[in-house]
Amino acid sequence: MKKKVFLCALLILLASVDSAVGKVRKNAKKKIQKTTVVTTAPEQDDEIDNFDFLYSEGVDDINLEYDAIAVNSLMDEAISHIGARYRSGSKGPYTFDCSGFTSYVYRQIEGKEIGCSSRDQYARNIPVSRSEMQRGDLVFFTSPGSGRGVGHVGIVVDVDPITRTFNFIHASSKEGVKISNSNDGYYARRFIGVRRVL
């Protein structure tokens, strides 16, 4: 009889221990799940918020050099000269030829020497494809006297990202400092390329 009571007590004890262990396991699983949720969410947030790799050096050095404040100041300076007369060889501030205008504007805002002539500016500054063109870049064209070589230069005012047409400000030999469009027949067939001043 004592053996039966002992066995019953032992079975009850084992059953209660087994249910207690089951509860502990369930609670442990819940804690693990909660812990997993807590630990994975910040990792995802860190991943979503971390865009440093987009701005690290060497990704695209040309685009990294784009300074919106400096470019806006450059454009304000350039536009302030609209209507100034053209004079061959003139470097400003009241009359300009094309390269005199671009070099004057860059010197006023950026303090940069970009070259004296349109050919020099084309050779000295960084080549950029038309698809990478940005506001403030230099654009080059042939002229009647330059044959297939560089003969005219302007500064990009804005770019249509779909058509890749652009407006540019320049010192025109007939109308002085003005804004023209790359689709204008004269300029469309004379376009040579783009350079960026760094």
N, C-alpha and C positions, 0 to 999 in steps of 0.2 A: 504494500500500500504506500509505504513511504517512497518506494521507487517510482510508482505511478505519479504521485504528487510532485516528486522531484522532476520527472520527465515533463509533466504538464507545465510546471513553472519554467522549466528550461525552454520549452517550445514557445511559451508566451513571451519570454524574454528575447528569444531569437527573432520572433515575429515583430516585436516592438523595435528591436535593433535594426531589423531589415527595413521596416517602414521609415525609421528615423534616417537610415542611410539613404533610402530612396528620396526622402525630402531634402536631405543635404545635397544629394546629386542634382535634384531639380533646381534648388536654390543656386548651386554652383553654376549650373548651365545658364540660368537667368543672369547671374552676375557676369559670367563670361560673355554672354550676348550683349549685355549692357556695356561692358568694358570694350567689347569689339566695336560697338556703335560709337562710343565716345572716342576711341583711339583712331578709327578710320575717318570720321568726319573732319577733324582738323587737318589730316593729311590731304584729303580731297580739297579742302579750302586753300591750303598752302599751295597745292598744285595749280588750282584755278587762279589764285592771285599772283603767282610768281611768273612774271613776264620778263624777268631780267635777261633771259637768254635772247630775247628779241632785240635788246639794246646793247648787247655786249660788243666789244670791239671786234672788228674783223667780219661782222655779219654783212654790213654794207656800208663801208666807210663814207661813200658819197652821200647817202641819205642821212647819215648821222651828223653830217656837217651843216644840215639845214637849220638855220636859226631864224625863226619866224619874226622875232622882234627886229633883228638886223635887216631882214629882207623888207619888212614893212617900212622901216626908216629909209632904206635905199629907194623904194618905190615912191615914197613921199617926196624925196629929193628930186628924183627923175621927173615926176609929174609937175613939180613946181616950175619946171623950165619949159613946159608946153608953150609953143608960140615963139620961142627964141629963134632968131634967124640963123640960117646956115651960112657959114663962111669957110671955105677950104683952108685947112691947116689951123683953124681956130680951136683952142682948148677951153673956152669959156671965160668968165661965167655968163657973158651976155650973148655971145655968138659961138657956134660950134660946128665942127664937121662931125661925121658919125663916130669915129674913134675918140675924138676929143670929148664928145658928149659922154660916152660910156666911161672913159678913164676919169673924167671930172667927177661924175656921180659916185663912182666907187671910192675915189680918193676922199670925197667929202664925208662919207658915212663910215666907211670901213678903214680909211687910211691906207688902202691897198693900191699898189702899183700893178695894174693889170696889163700894161704894155702901151706903147705909143700909137701904133697903127693897128688897123683891123687885122692885118696879117700877123703882126706880133701878138695880138690878143688871142688869135686863133691858135698860134703855136705854143704860147706860154701857159695857157689854162687847161684844165682837166677835161678830156673828151667825155661826153655823156650821150647816150642814145636818145633818140627822139621820144621813146617810150618812158624814159626816166626824167625828162625835162621838167623843171620846176620854175616857179616864179623867181625872178632875179638872175636866171642863167643868161649867158650871152648867146645870141643867135647870129649866124653869119650867112651872107649871101654873096653871089657874084655881082659885079656891076658892069655897065657897058664897057668900061676901060680895063677890066681885070681879066677878061677872057673867062677861063674856067676857074681861076683862082679867087681867093677871098678879096672882096672889094667893098663890103658894107657890113656894119655890125649894129645890133640893137640889144635891148634888154627885155626879157620875157616879162609881160605884165600878168598874164593868166593863161592857163592851158585847159582846153576841153579834154577831159580824160577819155572820152569815147572816140572822138574823131582825131585826136592829137593835133588839132589846129590850135593856134595860139595867137594872142595879141602881143605886140611888142612895141616899145617906145624907142624912138631913134631920131637922129637928125637927118631929115630928108633934104636932099640938095634943092628940091623945088619948093618945099613947104616948111622947112625948119623942123623944130622938134615937134613930133606928133606921134600918135598911136596908130599903128596899121595892123592888119590881120594877115596871117600867113596864107590865107586863101585868096588874097588879092592876086590877080593874074600875074602882075610883075614879080611879086615876091615868091609866089608858089613855084614858079619855074626856075627861080634863082637860088633857092635854099641850098645851103651846103652842109651845115651842121650846128651842133650845140657845144658850148664849153661852160664849165662851172668854175667860178673863182673860189678858191679855198684859202 
